[in-house]
Amino acid sequence: MHRIPRDRTLDSTIALMGDPYRFISNRCRRYRSDLFETRLLLRKTICMTGPEAARLFYDPSRFVRRGAMPKAVQKTLLGVGGVQGLDDEAHRQRKQMFMSLMTPERIEQLVQLTAAEWEIRAHGWTAMGEVSLYPELHSLLTRAACAWAGVPLADSEVDARTREIAALFDHAGSVGLRHFWSRWARKRADGWAADIVEQIRGGRIHPPEQSAAHVIAWHRDLNGELLTPQIAAVELINVIRPTVAVSVYMVFVAHALHAHPKVREMLQAGDDGYVGRFVQEVRRYYPFFPAVAARTRQAFEWNGYHFLAGRRVLLDLYGTNQDPRTWERPEDFEPERFRRSDESPFDFIPQGGGDHHVDHRCPGEWIAIELMKQAADFLTRRMSYDVPEQDLRIEWSRLPALPHSRFVISNVRM
Ligand code: HEM
């Protein structure tokens, strides 16, 4: 039996916050191991990296999600009572609700709504001197996501709702005032979405039958009951918030285009296969979601290591996408590496791994991919722009990581 390497510091929370994307892989390299144990928020936690660890992490006989997420994450990013914390049959039933929204036709509808918003917005940018892409994309995507989800949104509401939704993912991982703003935004957003659910149930508004708002408002859980308005609200926000968060990936699309002029030229040729490989490489190369958390269901042995029951475990997503055992020269941006035909659900995991229906893997992967392809199309073929002098270095200690300047463009032409 091997001993799981232990991090020597009393508690590693500050080290994790200082470098959230590389915390696990750096230490694994130091300990020459795919896993090590430390304390995070004073709780013993096993951190793991790599495809083999991912395969273990997504074995539902070994891990549960209930009680795995720190309260601070539930009170901001995720909300309380949503699909992320469910296990077994209850999870499968709730997950099916999300998967039913992800048909090719429904995704195409979102792409069209988003294209219309890009058109309007990009024309507006032609009359502006400089445009900061990240905040502009927040409101563009809030409008598209709400229209798609069947959530009414008056023009006068757009700015306030956009700020609240963005605060859920943009400020959740920070400390101090920004974190409290995220908690307050969670209360506002949940209240807003619960009110929409009650209006639907009361017959006061009638979103289309296939829309997220309708599906979630009328979804029945294992016991045949409707979700409480609070939980239905969390699930509705679970659709809108991450769609707006695709703005992070879109900024990285712009960043990659700027950093790799050859890639931009290839994209301008409009080869759909290449656009797909480019988007996958952006999701592999750039940092977004650092890690996911679970708890051991019971004690077990794996590769000669003993895992105690109820232990919190973190799986390194970013580091697994950079693992040199899977990726040749992982530090290079190289879309052509996605010509590979040996894909596994455990070695490329920017949005989680395993099976979308059974495991907790993100149901929104196809949405993220399609919206990123569309962003690449707009930024290379439908508009042109200059990139003024700015600080484009990635801010690694931020969650989510972003270029310091958030990506500013100028002199936009259509
Ligand atoms: C913006 C890009 C996105 C990233 C980086 C991302 C990332 C993730 C990650 C890492 C997970 C957790 C996987 C796990 O626990 O094993 C997750 C779960 C989830 N995502 Fe996404 N996601 C994105 C977009 C979306 C979109 C567009 C939607 C819906 C429209 C969505 C809805 C969800 C839901 C509902 C879950 C929980 C699934 C479950 O617990 O079974 N995400 N996502």
Residues whose N, C-alpha, C, O or C-beta is under 5 A from the ligand:
A	BS01	HEM	V83 Q84 K95 F98 N238 V239 P242 T243 A245 V246 F288 F289 V292 P350 Q351 G352 G353 D359 H360 R361 C362 P363 G364 I367 A368
